[in-house]
């Protein structure tokens, strides 16, 4: 059984986060809420999203897995007149479909076969650097870099975080956020200088999902970067992992 009512803006947050990496995903439904873990087709990035029962207006469920076509849910969300509109989600066991009611419109959607979807495991990583920063500040650095290079370096020292992009024609872009810039940097823990390279395209998609809120980044030299932030007014949590590019900047 699965019956839930949820605000359009809350479901949109969930779909936006997942759609940055995959077109289809396995929604694990429990009595306490839902969880989605997915890896992008290139195996460069993964997402782990949890939405608590408090994020829903109504919620009744037994444990099950639902294969969801993300684009179909995007289309349904376009039918909402306002972010506060309530969507009703219902699993029809007899037809094995998900039924969505929004206003006076009912959408009956086929589910995706989950038998070929591998259960994604979150790796245990030792990432010594922690930075809590305003995502909009990071976005400026990405915007300045995306026309210069297809990758970006995250460079952290005990007193600053830098985003550095270098192009082929000696062009470069550098965003520097120092520890004393309290409006942008809430926390910076770094005992040793650390540097890793990442795809700008993936990194930009992930940062855009955060919006104007804060994001916690854990970084290690030539290790994946872990990005964590809240959604659904604190009733949901997102973790992205992005693999590094092991190469020189030259």
Residue, then its C-alpha position, 0 to 999 in steps of 0.5 A: x500500500x502507498x497513499x500520500x499527499x504532498x505539496x507540488x513544491x516539495x515533490x518538485x524539489x525531489x524530482x529536480x535533485x534526481x533528474x540531475x543524474x538519471x531519467x529513471x529511479x527506484x523509490x524505496x517506500x517505507x513507513x517512515x518515508x522514502x529513499x532514492x539512491x541512484x548512479x548516473x549512466x557514466x558512473x561518475x556521480x551518485x545521489x542519495x535522497x531521503x524524504x521523511x514522513x513529515x514532508x508529506x501532508x498525508x502518508x500511509x505506506x507499507x514497504x515496497x519499491x516503485x520504479x519511477x519515470x522522472x520525466x513523467x513526474x516533471x510533466x505532472x508537476x507542470x499541471x500545478x497552478x501554484x507551489x502549494x497545490x497538493x498532489x495525491x499519489x496512490x499505488x494501484x496494485x491491481x494494475x501496477x501503476x501509480x495514480x496521481x491526482x492534482x486538482x481535477x486531473x487524474x494521471x495514471x502512469x506505468x511504473x518502470x521495471x526495477x529488476x535491472x536497477x542495481x541497489x546502490x551502496x554509498x561508499x565509506x570515504x575518509x574526506x578530511x576537509x569540511x566546508x559549509x558554504x552558501x551555494x549561490x556563492x559557489x554558483x558565481x565561480x562556476x558561471x565564471x568558469x564554464x566558458x573557460x574549461x570543462x573541469x574545475x579545481x577545488x582547492x582548500x587551505x586552512x583559511x580559504x576555498x578556491x574554485x579554479x578553472x584554466x583554459x587552453x589559451x592561458x585564460x583562467x577564472x578564480x573564485x576565492x572564499x575566505x574563512x572570514x567571509x561569514x556571509x558566504x562561509x559558515x564553516x571551514x575545517x582544513x588542516x592540510x592543503x587539498x586539491x581535486x579536479x571535477x567536471x564542471x557540468x556535473x558540479x554545476x548541476x549539483x550546486x543548482x539543486x541546492x538553490x540559495x541555501x547552504x551546502x556542506x562539502x567534504x573534500x579529499x585530495x583526488x577523492x570524490x567530493x561529497x555535497x550534502x544539503x536539506x530540502x523540504x524545509x529540513x524534512x529531507x536530505x540529499x547527498x551527492x557524490x562526484x568522482x574526481x578527474x585524475x589529471x593535471x590542469x595543464 
